[in-house]
Amino acid sequence: QDAFYVFGSVLQSARGDDLITFARLRDAQDFMREKKGHKILQFREISAKLIDYLR
């Protein structure tokens, strides 16, 4: 629950959009910049609606 999740990057799973997980905020920020991520989320910000979208 302390992780950081990058949503909407050019890196996708076989099923499409995915949340890419990082232990450190700096790593998530670097990834987001390099891979054109849309947003960094924390666990409490991940909604059921987002999970449904990713399915």
HELIX and SHEET records of a PDB file:
HELIX    1   1 LEU A   25  GLU A   34  1                                  10    
HELIX    2   2 PHE A   43  GLU A   45  5                                   3    
HELIX    3   3 ALA A   48  LEU A   54  1                                   7    
SHEET    1   A 3 LEU A  19  PHE A  22  0                                        
SHEET    2   A 3 PHE A   4  PHE A   7 -1                                        
SHEET    3   A 3 LYS A  39  GLN A  42 -1                                        
END                                                                             
